[in-house]
Amino acid sequence: MNKIKRISMQLLEKHGEMFGADFDKNKDVLNKIAVLRSKNLRNEVAGYITGYMRSDTDHKERVQEDTESESEEEESEP
């Protein structure tokens, strides 16, 4: 596991509720909760977390849509 992913996953485990799908907000959260050595490292971690949160949100939406479409199909069957 590379350094960016390791740091990001550790932060998500401890402070996952603070992060979202907005890169700039994630940078601000990182400034409050973590001491990162450089702006570049902070941006890379914020970018990884942003992508992770977006993909997680997309996955949850797809699962919900699949569940809704399955229930609609069951209701329409005689």
Residue, then its C-alpha position, 0 to 999 in steps of 0.5 A: m500500500n503506498k504512502i498516500k493511500r495508507i495515510s488517507m485510509q488511517l484518517l478515514e478510519k478515525h475521522g471519516e465523518m468529517f470528509g466529503a466529496d469536496f476537495d477544498k473542504n477536505k483540504d481544510v479538514l486536513n489542516k485542522i486534524a493532521v500535520l502534513r509535511s508539505k502542501n503537495l502531500r496535503n493535496e495528494v491526500a485530500g485528492y485521494i480522500t475526495g475520490y474515495m468519498r465520491s466513488d463510495t457515494d456513487h456505489k451507494e447510489r447505484v445499490q439503492e437504485d438497483t434495490e428500488s428497481e428490483s422492488e418495482e419489478e416485483e410489484s409489477e409482476p401479477 
